[in-house]
Amino acid sequence: MKDVVVITGAAQGLGACIAKALLANGFRVAITDISEKDAVATAKRLSSGSGSDDNSGDVAGFKLDVIQKSDFEQTLAAVEAHFGQVNGLVNNAALTLTTPVMEVTAEEFDNVLNVNLRGTLFGCQVFGAYLAQKGYGRIVNIASLAGQNGGAAAGVHYSSSKGGILTMTKVFAGNLAANGVTVNAIAPGPMDLPIVHELVPPEKLEHLLENVIPVKALGSPDFVGGIVAQLMQRDAFGVTGATWDINGGLFMR
Ligand SMILES: NC(=O)c1ccc[n+]([C@@H]2O[C@H](COP(=O)([O-])OP(=O)(O)OC[C@H]3O[C@@H](n4cnc5c(N)ncnc54)[C@H](O)[C@@H]3O)[C@@H](O)[C@H]2O)c1
């Protein structure tokens, strides 16, 4: 039976690209998002295809607001009831804000940390416990280059939350390793996604591509999806607690 992976915040953007890559690599996928309608619509879009792209039966949409720990519990139960098993989680949902550092309010800081960092905590706790009890599982946390070098345009709340995810990944990796559950992070730089084109004005983007990003290109979300699929494989058992840098040479270590 094909392994089943749940993705948070997957109705659009990177999450939807990860879903597409997982389906192409033979996984079944639960698309989840804060809006059930959007999650179901994306699942429907990805399920329809022809020939080898026909994923009907392999993808379904569910509501999961990462602010609520109970949503993780309920959606885990619903996905297990739907597909008969759950084998992995991608913590992808995030709020991406670019508020200038001195203008971030306490409320905005809490909102971003609650979605990005506390949401990842709840995902690792609820799915980590379930997968550990089964003796097998894969968790991938989507962090960011901003969590490593502070970022160029990202808000202090966003960058801090992503730095926290990198540390949290190591804590859960150590905690779950003996139970067959791996936990890894991916730290992408700016990718060719709608949100980047919305947040970065065209002249600034041109400057970034010409003068700042060493490979002179935005990252490929489909490639990131492929890396998630690699980390979800059964033979990826030896990789845990790692951060996968996919940043066009913007940060080398
Ligand atoms: N776009 C980039 O270049 C880039 C770079 C580095 C990292 N990332 C990371 O990739 C991931 C996806 O980002 P994206 O660029 O696709 O952004 P996006 O804003 O297009 O997608 C984010 C998704 O998260 C969902 N979401 C927001 N709050 C939620 C909540 N409370 N519960 C459930 N879902 C919620 C949104 O509805 C949306 O579908 C994020 O973790 C982001 O930090 C993106």
The ligand as an ORCA input file, in Angstrom:
! r2SCAN-3c Opt
* xyz 0 1
  N       7.935     31.312     -0.891
  C       9.225     31.216     -0.598
  O      10.109     31.666     -1.333
  C       9.631     30.511      0.684
  C      10.987     30.540      1.064
  C      11.365     29.871      2.214
  C      10.435     29.168      2.950
  N       9.137     29.168      2.563
  C       8.190     28.422      3.378
  O       7.374     27.613      2.553
  C       6.144     27.364      3.226
  C       4.979     27.649      2.293
  O       4.970     29.033      2.010
  P       4.412     29.655      0.644
  O       5.492     30.466      0.077
  O       3.772     28.589     -0.167
  O       3.322     30.670      1.261
  P       1.759     30.813      1.035
  O       1.364     31.988      1.880
  O       1.450     30.824     -0.419
  O       1.152     29.479      1.663
  C       0.978     29.310      3.041
  C      -0.214     28.410      3.303
  O      -0.378     28.278      4.716
  C      -1.753     28.376      5.016
  N      -1.975     28.800      6.401
  C      -1.784     30.021      6.964
  N      -2.180     30.003      8.254
  C      -2.604     28.741      8.509
  C      -3.117     28.095      9.657
  N      -3.307     28.747     10.814
  N      -3.430     26.777      9.565
  C      -3.281     26.107      8.402
  N      -2.815     26.664      7.276
  C      -2.473     27.971      7.340
  C      -2.303     29.376      4.016
  O      -3.719     29.268      3.894
  C      -1.545     28.976      2.756
  O      -2.235     27.976      2.032
  C       6.161     28.235      4.477
  O       6.575     27.459      5.589
  C       7.199     29.274      4.153
  O       7.780     29.846      5.295
  C       8.714     29.817      1.445
*
